[in-house]
C-alpha cells in the first residue's frame, strides 16, 4: 500500500491530467456539468456491479473513473468561478468533523444507532426542514424506500419488532388481493401493489437484508438460467412448450455456480 505522500502525489497527477485534457482535448473541452451527468450515473452503476461481484480489480478501476468525474465537475465549476476541488474537499472535511462530535468533540455514544440518530439531529439543526430532505428524488424507487425508512427510524418512527412488520406485509397483500378481486381501477391496484413492495422493503430491513441487492442477485440468477435455456434449446423457444423450457430451467438450477 502507498504512504500518504504517494497518495497525495497520485491525486495531484490526476488534477494535472484533468487540466491538460480540459485545455487540449476537443471532447473534454466540450463537456458540461449537464453532459457528464448521465455518464456519472453509468459509472456509478458499474461500480455497484463490481461491488456485487466482489471484483476488487474492477472496483479499483471504477473508483478511478468516478474520481475522474468528481475532478471534472470541480474543474468546470472553477472555470465558472463557483468553487474548485479544494473547496469541495474542505467542505466535506468540515461536515465530517461537525457531524462526528463523538470523535472531534465531547459527545458520548454507545453504538452505531446513537451515531445515526445524532447525525440526523445535526442535519436538522443545520437547517434541514425534514429528515427526508437528504434522500434524492432521482434515486431508484426501492433504494429510496429503504433510505426513507432508515432515516425516519432515527427519529423514532419505527415498528418495535419484525413480527409487527410481517403482519403489515400480510395486511397489504390482503388489501391488494381485495382490490384485484373487486375489479378496482388500475390506479388503485397500482397503489396497493406499491404498498406491498414498501412493506416488504421495511421487512427486509428488520431481517438484515438489502432489498436492492437481493433483487439484483435474483435478476442475475434469472438471466443466467434463462440464457442456459436459450443455449440448450433444441429448437426455437417459440416452438417449445412451457414444460420443455421448465425442464431446461431445472437443469440450469442444478448446475454448480462457478467461482
N, C-alpha and C positions, 0 to 999 in steps of 0.2 A: 504494500500500500504506500501511497505517496505521503510525504510530510506536508505540513501546512503551506510552506513556501512554494512547493511544487504545485499544489492545488491552486494557489493564487496565480501562479505563472500561467497555468493552463487556462484559467478564466480570462486572464489578460490577453492570451493568444487568441481566444475566441472573439474578444472585443475588437482586437486589431483586424482580424479577418473580416468581421462584420463591417467595420468601417471601410475596408478596401473593396468589399463586394458592393456596398451601397454606392460607392463613388465610381466604380469601374464596370460593374456588370449591368447590362441593359435590363435583364429580368429583375434583379434585386432593386435597381433604381426605381422600377415601375411600381413596386409593391406599396400598398397602403395598409393601415390598420384593418380596414374592412376586407381587403382582398386576402389577407392572411388568416382571417377568422376561421373559415371552413377547413383550411389546411391544418390549423392548430387542433381543431376538433378531431380530424382524421388521425393526426399524430397521437392524440390522447387515447383514442380507442386502440391504436396499435400498441401503445404501452400497456393498456389494460389487457389486451390479448396475451402479450408476452408474460405479464404477471400471472395470468390464469394458467398458463402452461409452465410456469416457473422456469422460463428460459432466460437465465441470467445474462447470457451474451446478448440476446435480443433486448432485454431490459436496458442494458448498458447503452445500446445503440439508440433506443427510443428516448432515453433520458437526454442524450446528446441532441437529438432532433428537437425536443421540446425546449432545451436550454437555448438553442439557436433561435427559436421563435420568440422566447422571452427577451433575448438581447435585441432581436429585430424590432420588436414593438418599442422597446426603450429607445433605440436609435431613431426611429421615426418620430417619437414624441419629443426627443431632444431637438430634432430639426424644426419642430413646431414651437420650440421654446417652452414646452409644458413641463417636462422633467427628463432626467436621464436615469441610467441604470443605478447609479449611486443613490439617487433619491428613492427609487423603488426598494433597494436593499435596506437602506436606513429605515424606511417606513415599516418594513416587516420586522426588522430587529426591534424597533421601538414598540411595536404592537406586541411582540412576543414577551418582551420584558414587562410591559404593563399588565398583560393578561396572565402572567405567572408570578403573582406576588408570593406564592409559597416557595419560589426559588429565589426571586430577587427582592423579596420583602419579608414581612413578619407573619404573614398568614400561615396558619397551620391547617393541613389537610390530612385525612386518614387514608383516602383511597382515590381511585380513578374517578368514581362518581362525584366525589367532592370537587375534583378539578373541573369536571364538565359543568357542574351546577354553577360554580364560581365564574367560569368562562362566560356563560350565558348572562349572568347578572352583570358582569363588567361590560358586556356589549350593550345592555340596556342603559347602563349608566353613561355610556359614550354617546347616547342619543338615538339608539335604535328604538323604533316605536313598537316593534314586535319581535318576539323570539324567532319568528319565521322569516324575518326580513332578509336574513342571510342565505336563504335557500333560493338558488337561481331559478327563475321561471322556465328557462330552457332545459333544465335537467330532464333526462328520461323519466317518465311517469313513475316507474317502480322505485328508482333511486330517490326521487323526490318524496314519495310517500314515506319511505324508510327514514329519510333525513328529517322530515317534518315530525314524525313520531318520536325520533330521538331527541329533537330539540324541545318539544312540548313536555317530554318526560322530565327535563331538567327543572321545570317549574311546578312539578307535581301532578301534571295532567297525564295520569298513567294508571292502568289496571294494577291490582295488587298481586295477581298471580296468573300463570298461564292457563289454568282451568277456566278462569273468567273469560280470557281472550278466546279460548276454543268455543265456549258457549256462544260468544258473539259471532264467531265464524259460522257455526251451525244455524244461528238465528238468521244471518244474512243469506245463507244458502236457501233456507226455508222461504224467505221473502222473494228470492229470485225465482224459485220454482213456482211460487204462488202467482206472480205476475205473468209468467210464461203460460201457466195453465189457464189463466183468465183471459189470455189473448190481449194483454196490455199493449199499448203503443210502443214502438221500438225505442223511443227515448227513455221510457220508464224501465224497460228491460235493461237497457244500457246502464242506467243509473244503478239498478240493483246489482248488476254484474260488477260494476265498479266497486260497490260496497263490499262484495265478496272478496275481490282482489285486495282492497285496502285492509280488510280484517285479516287476511292471510299474511300480508306483509307484516302486520303487527304481531301475529303469532310467530312468524319467523324470528322476529327479534327476541321473543321470550324463550325460544328454544336454541338461540345462538346460531342461527342460520342467516347468511346474507342472501336475501331472495334474488337479487340481480345475478349474483354468481351462480346460485343454484339453478336458475332458469337457463343461464348461458351454458352451463355444463350439460344440461338436458338437450339444449339446442344442438350442441356439438355431437352428443351421443346419437341423437336422431339423424343428423346429417351423415354421420359415419355409417350407420346401419342402413339408411336408405340408399346411400351410394353403393353399399355392398349388394343390395337388391339389383340396382341398375347394372352393376358389373357382372353379376352372375345370372341375370335373367336369360332364359333360353330363347326368348323372343321379345318383341316389343311389349312394354309394360301395359299398353292399352289393350293388348290381346290376352293378357293374363287375368285370371280370377284373383279376387282378394285372398282366397285361401292359399293360392300358389305363392303370392307375394308374401303372405304371412309366414309361410314355411321358410322362405329365404330370410325373412326378418329374424326368425328364431335361430337360424344358423348364425347370423351375424351376432346375436346376443351371446351365443355360446363361445365365440372366439375370445381368447385371452387378449387383453389390451397390451399393446407394445409399450415397452419402457421408453 
